[in-house]
Amino acid sequence: MAASTHTVTNQPPPLVGYDVFASDPALTEGITRYVDDVRLEEVREELSRLGQAAGSAHARQWGEQANAHPPVLRTHDRYGHRIDEVEFHPAWHRLLGHAVTAGLTDAWSRPDGQVRRSAGFLVWSQAEAGHTCPVSMTHAAVPALRADPELAAEWEPLLTSHVYERDLRPAAEKGGALAGMAMTEKQGGSDVRANTTSAEPLAAPGEYVLTGHKWFCSAPMSDVFLVLAQAPGGLTCFLLPRVLPDGTRNSFRIQRLKDKLGNRSNASAEIEFDGRTWARRVGEEGRGVATIIEMVAATRLDCVTGAAAVMRQAVAQAVHHCAYREAFGGRLIDKPLMRNVLADLALESEAATTLALRLAAAYDSGTEQDRHFLRLAVPAAKYWVTKRCTPVAAEALECLGGNGYVEESGMPRLLREAPLNSIWEGSGNVQALDVLRALQREPAALNAYLTEIGAARGADHRLDRAIKAMLTELADLEGIEARARRLVERLALVLQGSLLVRYAPPEVADAFCASRLGGDAGAAFGTLPHTLDLAAIVARARPVIGG
């Protein structure tokens, strides 16, 4: 009998069958910190159910299938009628349906709604990130629509519904709806004031027809869209339904789907309005940017949370692999150099999660102080956290060695997904310049930020020095635009450090302040001071199967 040569040894078990929420101390502790005690147990149970679903073998399989079978554009039916529909794999609908049913589009009217929804978004995004684009758009459309009480009354109950209905039908016939967004055009990009799409008023008040081409349309299979167009009074926000009240299709021409680096399960499209495209005005003419800015702020927070989710899943996979994989006489997780790498990655992940939850809690509080804080903190966090996602994903992939470079590991998908949140809703320079605008025009925003970080002053000498250096840089306005990225990076790092000093275990706060604020680290991950309690940091980051 021939000897067997295919005995599998020294391979970790798949990271499935675990609770994504309960296995993340930074997340569970944040929920305890921000959710009212009377609802805490309810919210924990809600997030644990979602965490178990996200960590299941079924969810992992759905994510693989949705990315292996990307959406397909169907411009016409078999008889030649124009339909402009996007066809998705059933796995996509399972993922999206689970997200809607779990309330991930319903935050604005629930107590602790933003924190519980952001935590759920962070948890469920780890199952698969692409389908969360329409989840984010639908959630973020609500505050923009509230500029028009009549439109909000019609659409908000559908957008916050826990019912997922994929078919395109009139709004009055649906139990739930999804929203997309189309702002950017090829000649303008982030400079939306350069838009050339035109809006011609009709006889009925608030009704228009649109003509133009949108270079990027998010979630083109949605029921309704918020778009920007040039009305007689200037750039204006409009609500554009896919299906008109009488059941006929609106003129919404999908020209093509984008062939993207990552985010493959999700459809992003170029669309055309042909002069017959019917829309309703949201807010006043000429106030388009002001009307839609709340939607943009909400989606920017989702960029922070989505990047934190990618980082957390990348770190979880790396730590899990190293906990089982043996090399050079022992487990990788016990090797001092690998432990340093894992701890460094875990610090970045925990800092991102902690900051995302603080921003969500500020939305929930609704105080004037927190509103001013968000004005500065959201673009600063969006800039920095999303920038850190790609190097974290790349280093975590390397922890798996050659296995991490193979598609079956799931790590290449995370790496391709990682740059997206830095680009979406305004790339790095846009965020940095937005921070400068807040600093120059809204002094209350800086005061609120300083009050926030001031709560941790005196707790760590490295944090105190970093705050002092940041204040010195803020006082020097010469060449401020060219230094904007440097300044925003410091604002974000100091904010993360202050949060970790207040809320994280001492070993986490100590390592973050030493490496990110004190300069005691190199340019690559795995260069933390060896005297830190790295084992405790790694143990805190490890997901436990069956836990």
N, C-alpha and C positions, 0 to 999 in steps of 0.2 A: 504494500500500500504506500502510495506517495505521501511524503510528509506534508503537513499543512504549512503554507508560508504566509497565510493571510490572517494571522491572529492580531486583533486590534488591542493594543495596550497603550498606556500612558496618554490617553485622550480624555479630555473632560467630558462630562455628560452635557447635553444641551441645556442651556439656561432657559428652561420652561418649567411650568408648574410652580410658579412663585408669585407672591403678591408684590407687584411693582411699587405700590404705595407703602405698604408696611415695611418693606426692605430698605426704605430710604429715610434715615433718621432726620436729615435736614428738612425733608418735606413734612414728615409727621410732627416734628417739633414746631415747625412753622404753623401748622394747622392748630395745634394746641395754643400757640401764642396769640393767634389772631381771631379765632372763631369764638363767639360768645359761648360761655359754659353751658347755657341752656340748650344749645344746638350741637355741642361738640361731639357727643356720642353718635348722634344721627349723621353728622358729616363724616366722621371717621368710618362708620359702617358703609356709607355711600361710596367713599373713595376706596375702601378696601375691596368692595365688590368690583369696582372698576379696575383696581389694581390686579386682582386675581384674573379678570378677563384679559387684561393687557399682557399678563405673564403666561397665558395659556398657550398650549401648542396650536390651538385653532387660530388664535390671533396672529401668531408668528407665520402660520401657513397663509392666512389671508394677505398679510403684508407681502410675502414672497410672490403670491399669485398676482396681486394687483400691480406689482412692479414688473413682473415678467410679461404681463399682457396690458400694455399701456392703452389709453383711450384711443378711439378711432372716430374720425369725423365722417358723418353721413350727411352730405349736402342735399341729396334728393332721395325720394322714395322710389320704389320700383316702377311707378307710373310717370316719373319725371317731375313730380311736384317738389318744390323747394321745401325742405324741412329743417335744415341746419341743426342737426342733433348730434350729440356726442355720446358714443356708445362705450360703456365701461364693463369690465369684467365683474361677474357676480361678487367676487371678493371685495371689490371697492364698495359696492352697495352695503355689504355686511359691515364693513368698517365704519362707513359714514352713518349708516342706520344706528349702529351701536352708540356712536358719538352723540347723535341727536337725542336718542332715547335716554342717554345718561345726563342730559341737560347741559351739554357743552355749548349750546347756543342760547342759554337762558341764565343770564347773570344779573340783569339790570333791575329786576323787580324782586329778587329774593334777598332775604337777610344774609349777610356775609357772602353775597352772591359772587363777587369778583374773586375772593380768595378761594372759595370752594370750586368755582369754575376754572380758575387758573391752575389750581392743583390738579383738577381732573384733566385739563388740557395737557399738563406736563406728564401725567401718568399715561394717558391714552395715546399721546403722540409717540410714545416709545414702542407701541405696537406697529405703527406705520405713520410716517409724517405727511405724506402727500395729500391724503384725504382731509387733513385738518385745514387746508386752505379755505374751502367753502365753509367749514365750521367757523373759522376766524372771521371771514367776510360777513357771514350771517349775524354773528354776535355783534360785530362792530357797526353794522348798518343802523342799529336801533337808535343810538344817540343822534345821528345825523337826521334821521326821519323825524325826530321830535321837534325839529325846526318847523314842521308843518303838522299841527295836531290832528288834522283830518287824515293825512296819509299815515301818521303813526297809529291812529285808531284802527285803520284798515289793515295795516301790515304787521305791526308789532306782535299781535297775538299769534300770527303765523310764523314769524321768524323766531319767536321764543318758545314755540311749541315743542313738545317732546315726541312728536309724531313725524316720522320720515316718510315722505311720499315722493317717489322719483319721477312720476309722470308729469308732463307739462299740461296743466289745465288752468282755467280761470281761477283766480285767487279765491273767489267765493265758493268754489267747489273743493277746496283743499283743506286738510287738517293741519298742514304744516308746510313751510316754504323755505327755500334757500335763497340767499342773496349773493351777488357777485359785484364786481367793481371794474370800471373801465375809465381810467383817467389819462394815462400817458399816450402820447402820440410820437410817431417816428422822428418828427422834426424838433421835438421839445424834450422828451424824456421826463426827467424830474421837474423840469421847468414847465409846469402845467399851465402857467399864464400864457405860454406860447401856443396853446391849443388853437387849432383852426376849425374844429367841428362847429358847425353853426346850428342855431336853434331859432326857428321861425314861429312866432306866436300864431295860434289859431283863434277862432272866434270865442271859443269857450274859455273862461278864465283859468289860467294856470296850465293850459294845454299847448303843446308845441309839437312840431315835427323837426327831426334832426337830420343833418347831412354831414358825413365825415367818416374818418377811418381811425380806429383805435389800434395802436401798435401792440398793446398788452391788455388783454381782458382776462381777469381772474375768474375761474369757475364758470365757464361759458354755458354750462348745462343748467344754470340756476333759473329760478322762477322770475327774479327781478334783479335789476342792476341800478347802482348809483353811478352816474356819469357826469362829466363836466363838458359844457359846450358854451360857445359864445352867443349869448342872447343880445338883443338890442341894447340892454343896459349893462353888458359886460359878461365876464365869465360867471356861469351860473351852474348850480347843481340840479340834476334832474333824476327822477325815478322812471325807469324804463322797464315795463313788464314784458316778458316773453310772449305771454298769451293775453290778448285783449279781453275785456269783460264780456264781449259777445261770443267768445270761444275761438275767434280767428287768431292766427299767428301774427304777431308783430313783425315788421320787417327788420330782421336781425341777421345779417349775412355773416356767417363764419367763413372767413377766407382760407384759413389754415390753422393747424395746431402747431405750437412751437416744439421743436425737437431739442429738449433741454438736457443739460449735463446730468442733473439728478431730478428728484421730485417727479419721477417718471410716471407714477400712477395718476398724477393730477394733470388736468388739461389747462393749458394757458393758450389763448387764441388771439389772432388778429380778427377784428370784426369791422363791418362796414354798415353805416346808416345811409340809406339811399334817398332821403328827402321825403319818404313816407313813414319813417320810423317815429311812432307816437310816444310821447313822454309827458310827464307832469313835473312842473317846477317844484323844487324843494327849497324853501327859503326865498329870499328876495333876489331879483336880478342883480348881477354884479357882485353877489356875496357868495359865490361858489366855493372858494377856498375856505372862507370862514364857516360855511355850512358843513363842509365835509371834513373839517379838521378834527372833529371829535372821533370820526370813524378812523382817521389816520392814526390818532393817538392810541386808540384801542388796538389797532392792528400792530402798531409798533410794540406795545406791551406783549402781544402774542409772539412777535419776533424774538423778544427776550426770553419768553417762556419756552418757545419752540426750540431755541438754541440750547437752553438749559436742559431740555428733554433729550436732545441728541447727545449732549455731553454726558448726561447721567447714564444713558443706555450704553454709550461707548465705554465709560469707566466701569459700569457693571459687568460688561462682557470681558473686559481686560482683567479685572480682579478675579472674576469667576474662573477664567482660563488659568490664571497663574496659581489659583488655590489648588488646582488639581494636577497641573502639568509639572512633571519632574525633569530636571536637567542638572548635570554636574553634581549628582549626589544628593539632591533634595528638591523640595517644592520651590517653584519659582517665587512664590509669594514670600518665602522665608529668606531669599537671597538679598543681602543688603542693598545692592544696586537696583534690582528690580523693585524692591520695596520703596526705594526713593522715588522711582518713576511713578509708581502707582499712587503714592501719597501726594505727589505733586499734581497729578491729574485729578485726584479726589478733591484737593483744595480748590481747583478751578471750578469743578462741578458744584461743590457746596456753595461757593461764593455766588455763583450764578443763580442757583435755586433760592438762596436766601434773599437776594436782591429782587428777584421776580416776585416773590411772595410779599415783600415789603411794598412794592409798587401796587400790587393788587389790593392790599389792605388800605393803602392810601385812597384808592378809588372808593372802597367801601365806606370809609369814614366820612367822606364828603365835606370835611371841614375846609374853611378857607385856607388854613395853613397847609393842609395836604394838597389842595388844588395847586397852590403855588409851588409846593415841593415837586409835584409831578411835572410841572412845566419844564423844569430843568432836569430832573432825574430820569424821565422817560427817554429823551433823546441821548443823554449821556450813557444810560444803561444799554440802549439799543446799539449805540456805536460800539461799546467795549465788549459786552457779553457776546454779541454775534461775531465780533472779530476773533474772539478766543476759541470759538467752536471748531473751526477747521484744524488748527494745530492740535487741539485735544483729540479730535477724531483720528487724525493721522498717527499720533503717538500711541493711542490706544490700539489701533490696528497693528502697529509694529510689535506690541506686547504679545500678540498671537503669532508672530513670525510669519512664515510662509502661509500658514493656515489663514491668517487674517487677510491675506491678499486674494484669497479665493472667494468667489461670490457666495458660496454656500454658507460661509461664516456670518454673512450679513454685514460685516464691517465695511466692505466697499460701498454698499448702499448708504450707510451712515456718512462715509466720507464725501460721497457725491452730494448728499443732502446738506452737509455742513455749511457751505458758503451761501446758501439761499437766503437765510434770514438777515445776513449782512447787506444783501442787495435789495431785497423786497422792502417796499415802503420807504425808499430813500436810502441810498448807500452811505458809506462812511462820511464823505465830505458833506453831504446834505445834513446828516445828524450833527456834525461838528459845527456847521454854520448855524443850525437851529439853536444850539446851545449858546452861541455868541449872541444871537438875537435876543434870547431870553435874558442873558446877562446885561445887555445894553438897554433893553426896553422895559424890563420888568424887575426892578430891584427887589420886589417881594419874593421872587423866585429864589434869588441867591440867599436872602435872609432865611427862607424856609429850609433851604439846603443846609446852611450853616447851623441852624438850630438842630437839624436832624443829626449831623455828625458831631455836634457839640455834646450830645448826650453821652458820648464815649470818651470825651477828653479826660486825660488824667489816668486812664485805665491801661495804656500801653505807650511807652516813651517813643516807640517808632511811629506809631500813629500820630502822636502829638507833633513830632518833627515833620511828618508828611503834611499835616494840616497847615503848619506854619509855612512850609515851602510853597504849598498851593496858594495860600493867601498872598505871599510875595509875588507869585506869578500873576495872580489876578489883578494886582495893583499896577502892573506894567502893561499898558495897552498898546505899546509900540509894536508894530508887526503882528498884531494879535491874530489876523486871519491865517497867516502862514504858520502860526504856532497853535492853531485851533485843535488839531488832533492831539498834540502833546498835552494841552490843557484838559481836554475832555477825558483823556485816558486817566489823568491824575484825579479828576473829579470822581470818576467811576471807581477807581481803586480805593480812594479814601472812603467813599461811601460803603463799599463792600467791607473794607477793614473795620469801619465803625460798627457795622451790623454784626460781623463775626465776633468782635470783641465783646459785644453786649450779649449775644445769643448762642454762640457756638461753644463747644467744649474747649477748655484752655489749650489743649494740644493743637486744635485746628486754628484757633485765633493766633496762637504763638507762631505757628509755621507760616501762616498767611502774612502776618506783619513782618516777620523776619525776611521773607523772600520777596514779597510784592511791595512792601513799603520801606523796609530796612536795607534793601539792596544785597542781602546775603544769599544770592543765588546766581546761577549762570543764565545764559540766554535760552537754553534748552530745558525741557522737562527732565527731572531726575537729578537736579543740582541743588537740592535743599541741603541745609546744614545737617551733618550726620548726627549731631547731638540732640535733634528734635525727637519727639515720640512718634516716629513714623509708623510703627506697628499699629498703634492705636488709631491713627488716621485711616490706614488701609482696612483695618477690621471694621471700622464704622462704615466704610464704603461698600463692603462686600454684601451682595444679595445672597439670600439663603433659600435654596430650593425647598419647597414645602412649608416655608415660613410665611 
